[in-house]
Amino acid sequence: MNKATDLINEVFQALSNLLRYTGRLIGRMSPPALLGAALLLAFLISILPLALVLFAAFMLVKVGVGACFISARRQRATPYKDVE
């Protein structure tokens, strides 16, 4: 139990240090840099996951349609005669 509490304390200390560092960094930023960071964060939070989900959806549709046409194409007889 002591190892688990030590680990939790270490994680808490790391997160609190990260938050302090981030707060100091934001306090030192100029307004244009702060605007750029906000826009970049907004892009990462909203647009990037949307693009990944749309990519996965269209890829699944492509694979599904491809599987239907490949199975239909394999069942048809070829119009060519066998060479003897």
Backbone as CSV, one residue per row, in Angstrom:
resi,resn,N_x,N_y,N_z,CA_x,CA_y,CA_z,C_x,C_y,C_z
1,MET,0.824,-1.190,0.000,0.000,0.000,0.000,0.870,1.257,0.000
2,ASN,2.015,1.170,0.613,2.912,2.325,0.694,3.443,2.694,-0.695
3,LYS,3.726,1.683,-1.536,4.214,1.963,-2.888,3.144,2.653,-3.723
4,ALA,1.891,2.249,-3.542,0.812,2.861,-4.303,0.631,4.325,-3.908
5,THR,0.678,4.625,-2.629,0.527,6.022,-2.199,1.726,6.860,-2.639
6,ASP,2.914,6.258,-2.639,4.091,6.980,-3.129,3.934,7.317,-4.609
7,LEU,3.418,6.362,-5.369,3.210,6.595,-6.795,2.169,7.690,-7.016
8,ILE,1.078,7.645,-6.274,0.037,8.668,-6.408,0.586,10.044,-6.030
9,ASN,1.377,10.102,-4.974,1.992,11.379,-4.579,2.940,11.903,-5.652
10,GLU,3.710,11.011,-6.255,4.643,11.418,-7.301,3.898,11.938,-8.531
11,VAL,2.822,11.251,-8.901,2.020,11.705,-10.038,1.389,13.060,-9.725
12,PHE,0.876,13.236,-8.509,0.283,14.510,-8.106,1.319,15.632,-8.143
13,GLN,2.513,15.357,-7.654,3.578,16.365,-7.682,3.947,16.732,-9.114
14,ALA,4.036,15.740,-9.996,4.380,16.018,-11.391,3.300,16.862,-12.060
15,LEU,2.043,16.529,-11.813,0.959,17.311,-12.405,0.903,18.728,-11.852
16,SER,1.118,18.873,-10.552,1.098,20.218,-9.971,2.276,21.052,-10.489
17,ASN,3.444,20.443,-10.655,4.584,21.161,-11.240,4.297,21.557,-12.686
18,LEU,3.648,20.670,-13.424,3.300,20.975,-14.810,2.312,22.131,-14.876
19,LEU,1.324,22.140,-13.994,0.357,23.232,-13.979,1.004,24.560,-13.574
20,ARG,1.913,24.523,-12.618,2.628,25.748,-12.239,3.466,26.279,-13.394
21,TYR,4.179,25.386,-14.073,5.000,25.762,-15.214,4.142,26.359,-16.325
22,THR,2.988,25.718,-16.590,2.091,26.210,-17.632,1.539,27.582,-17.273
23,GLY,1.182,27.774,-16.026,0.683,29.074,-15.592,1.722,30.168,-15.743
24,ARG,2.960,29.867,-15.370,4.037,30.859,-15.532,4.301,31.133,-17.010
25,LEU,4.249,30.106,-17.830,4.496,30.273,-19.263,3.416,31.128,-19.907
26,ILE,2.152,30.884,-19.548,1.061,31.689,-20.099,1.166,33.132,-19.619
27,GLY,1.593,33.330,-18.388,1.756,34.687,-17.867,2.842,35.471,-18.584
28,ARG,3.866,34.800,-19.098,4.959,35.477,-19.802,4.690,35.680,-21.276
29,MET,3.651,35.030,-21.821,3.403,35.098,-23.270,2.851,36.462,-23.672
30,SER,3.246,36.892,-24.871,2.682,38.116,-25.436,1.286,37.787,-25.979
31,PRO,0.456,38.821,-26.155,-0.901,38.558,-26.662,-0.951,37.845,-28.016
32,PRO,-0.094,38.188,-28.995,-0.145,37.420,-30.248,0.261,35.948,-30.054
33,ALA,1.246,35.700,-29.214,1.648,34.327,-28.961,0.552,33.559,-28.224
34,LEU,-0.121,34.238,-27.310,-1.225,33.622,-26.587,-2.371,33.294,-27.536
35,LEU,-2.652,34.190,-28.483,-3.690,33.939,-29.483,-3.310,32.752,-30.366
36,GLY,-2.061,32.685,-30.769,-1.604,31.552,-31.584,-1.703,30.234,-30.836
37,ALA,-1.331,30.249,-29.571,-1.437,29.027,-28.776,-2.889,28.607,-28.592
38,ALA,-3.769,29.584,-28.414,-5.193,29.271,-28.264,-5.766,28.703,-29.549
39,LEU,-5.384,29.266,-30.688,-5.863,28.736,-31.964,-5.335,27.330,-32.228
40,LEU,-4.078,27.095,-31.902,-3.505,25.766,-32.076,-4.195,24.741,-31.176
41,LEU,-4.459,25.127,-29.952,-5.159,24.235,-29.030,-6.587,23.971,-29.498
42,ALA,-7.255,24.990,-30.016,-8.610,24.804,-30.550,-8.595,23.867,-31.744
43,PHE,-7.576,23.988,-32.588,-7.445,23.081,-33.734,-7.258,21.650,-33.276
44,LEU,-6.382,21.461,-32.313,-6.104,20.107,-31.846,-7.317,19.470,-31.169
45,ILE,-8.092,20.288,-30.462,-9.222,19.750,-29.716,-10.430,19.487,-30.614
46,SER,-10.643,20.315,-31.638,-11.888,20.193,-32.403,-11.704,19.630,-33.805
47,ILE,-10.824,20.171,-34.589,-10.759,19.813,-35.995,-10.022,18.497,-36.222
48,LEU,-8.965,18.257,-35.528,-8.192,17.037,-35.736,-8.982,15.766,-35.423
49,PRO,-9.692,15.667,-34.301,-10.497,14.456,-34.079,-11.601,14.279,-35.124
50,LEU,-12.183,15.375,-35.578,-13.204,15.289,-36.622,-12.610,14.721,-37.907
51,ALA,-11.443,15.173,-38.275,-10.791,14.667,-39.477,-10.461,13.181,-39.340
52,LEU,-10.008,12.771,-38.170,-9.692,11.354,-37.971,-10.937,10.481,-38.037
53,VAL,-12.040,10.945,-37.461,-13.285,10.169,-37.496,-13.816,10.075,-38.921
54,LEU,-13.786,11.179,-39.659,-14.243,11.141,-41.043,-13.364,10.237,-41.899
55,PHE,-12.062,10.264,-41.670,-11.157,9.378,-42.402,-11.498,7.918,-42.127
56,ALA,-11.718,7.581,-40.867,-12.051,6.195,-40.525,-13.392,5.789,-41.127
57,ALA,-14.383,6.682,-41.112,-15.696,6.356,-41.666,-15.610,6.120,-43.172
58,PHE,-14.940,6.996,-43.882,-14.823,6.815,-45.327,-13.982,5.590,-45.674
59,MET,-12.995,5.273,-44.860,-12.198,4.080,-45.114,-13.041,2.821,-44.926
60,LEU,-13.909,2.812,-43.911,-14.797,1.666,-43.713,-15.781,1.525,-44.874
61,VAL,-16.302,2.639,-45.358,-17.202,2.586,-46.513,-16.459,2.052,-47.730
62,LYS,-15.246,2.502,-47.945,-14.452,2.049,-49.085,-14.186,0.554,-49.006
63,VAL,-13.834,0.071,-47.839,-13.562,-1.364,-47.676,-14.843,-2.171,-47.873
64,GLY,-15.965,-1.679,-47.350,-17.232,-2.389,-47.505,-17.677,-2.467,-48.951
65,VAL,-17.601,-1.349,-49.666,-17.982,-1.339,-51.077,-17.023,-2.200,-51.887
66,GLY,-15.754,-2.118,-51.574,-14.773,-2.952,-52.278,-15.019,-4.429,-52.053
67,ALA,-15.389,-4.814,-50.846,-15.664,-6.218,-50.560,-16.887,-6.702,-51.330
68,CYS,-17.897,-5.861,-51.469,-19.096,-6.247,-52.236,-18.765,-6.434,-53.708
69,PHE,-18.008,-5.529,-54.295,-17.703,-5.630,-55.717,-16.712,-6.748,-56.008
70,ILE,-15.782,-6.988,-55.124,-14.818,-8.068,-55.358,-15.515,-9.420,-55.302
71,SER,-16.436,-9.611,-54.342,-17.146,-10.886,-54.264,-18.067,-11.061,-55.462
72,ALA,-18.691,-9.985,-55.949,-19.552,-10.089,-57.124,-18.726,-10.364,-58.377
73,ARG,-17.549,-9.788,-58.452,-16.700,-9.987,-59.625,-16.141,-11.405,-59.668
74,ARG,-15.871,-11.998,-58.525,-15.327,-13.364,-58.494,-16.370,-14.406,-58.879
75,GLN,-17.644,-14.111,-58.694,-18.696,-15.079,-58.984,-19.066,-15.110,-60.461
76,ARG,-18.754,-14.070,-61.212,-19.080,-14.049,-62.639,-18.136,-14.959,-63.414
77,ALA,-18.662,-15.530,-64.476,-17.818,-16.349,-65.358,-17.057,-15.414,-66.298
78,THR,-15.876,-15.811,-66.693,-15.088,-14.992,-67.608,-15.584,-15.223,-69.017
79,PRO,-15.561,-14.197,-69.876,-16.054,-14.366,-71.247,-15.042,-15.049,-72.174
80,TYR,-13.864,-15.370,-71.656,-12.824,-15.959,-72.483,-12.924,-17.481,-72.451
81,LYS,-12.486,-18.090,-73.542,-12.478,-19.551,-73.613,-11.175,-20.073,-73.034
82,ASP,-11.220,-21.280,-72.501,-10.003,-21.900,-71.979,-9.090,-22.299,-73.128
83,VAL,-7.818,-22.137,-72.916,-6.829,-22.525,-73.927,-6.486,-23.977,-73.682
84,GLU,-6.518,-24.747,-74.787,-6.211,-26.195,-74.651,-4.853,-26.527,-75.193
